C-alpha cells in the first residue's frame, strides 16, 4: 500500500511538471491540429473515389485522423528517451536507489504526463476538429467504457515497448538511432499514419502479428464501433497478452542490462 502511494505521488509530481509548460502544450496543440487538417484533406481525396473502404466510411476515416492527432502526446508516438538518458548520465543509479520498481516508477511518470496531454492536447483538439469535420463518437455508455479500457491497455503496450527501446542504451553508446527506427515502425504499424483497414489485406494480417496495432488501431476501432460484439473480447485479450509479454520481456532485458552497468564514481 505504501509503495502504491509512492507511485501515485510520482504521477502527481509528473502532472504538475507537465502543466508548468503551458506554452509548449498550446504550441503542440496548434501544430497537431494543423497537420490534422492536412491529413484530413488527403483522406477526403481517397473517399471521393470510393465512399466506403473495407467497411470504413469517410466520417470514420476522419475520426481516425482526429484521434491520431489528438493522441500523439498521450501515447508519445514520436518516442521518449528519458530512461536512455539516465543510463548515459549515470542518474539511473539514483532511480535504482529508490524503493520502487524501475519499470513502474517510469510508468507512473509517463502516465502523469500522458494524462495532461490527453486533456489539453487531446480533448481540446477533437472538440475543435469536430467543428470542421464530422467525428464519430461512441453511441452507448458501454462502448465508451470498453473504448477507454482499450485505450488504457493500448497506452500500457506502448509504454512497455518504449521502455524496451530505452533499455538498448545498456548495449550501445548511442541508442537514439535504434529508437528512431523503432518509433518509425510504431507509427507505421500502429494505425497512426493510416487506419489498418486502408492497408492491403496481406499487410494488415502481417502487422496484426505484432504488438503495434494494440497501441492505437485496436482502441480506435472499438471506440468507433468498427469492432463490436464478439470481436471486442479477443481484441482486448490480445492487448492484455502483449502488455504482459512486453512487461516480462522488459524485466528480463533490464536484469541483463543492469548486470553490465558500471557507474563511474560510485
C-alpha angles and dihedrals in degrees: 000000000000090000091053090053089053091054091048089050090052090050091050092051090049090053091051091048093050093048089054091071096061095149091055090049092052092045089052090049092053092048093048091048093050093052089043089061091049092050090047090055091054092049092048089057089055095050092048087068095044121014095204124033118189091333094313120120127208092257091052091049091052089048089055089054092048095050096041089056092042093052099045093102095034091058095031087230092180090055139244131250102186098114090043091055092052089056092052096044095042093237088121084083090069091047091052090051091060117097090245137092109258094226094052094039091060090040090059091048093049094045092052091054091043093055091055091048091049093056102037101032099023112040093036093050093051090048093052093041090054089062089065102033137020114266121199113226129188112278097212139037089242091056090049091051097047091044092053092047089051091048091053091048089049090053090051093051090047092050094048090051092049091048090054091050090053091051090066084081088082090068105038135043091229118022097170091101089057089047094052091050092047094048091048088057089049092054094046100044102035095069092251097119093037134356111264090236089067093057121086112279094244091053093048091051090050094049090047087070090066130071093243101090089053090064098060118342096060096050091048095049090050092045092053096041096248085123112044144146114007092001094067100065096055089047092053091045089052090052092050090047093053092045092054093042094051092044092053091045090050091054092052093046092045092052091050091046095050090053087062096042119117119177115197114232096021 
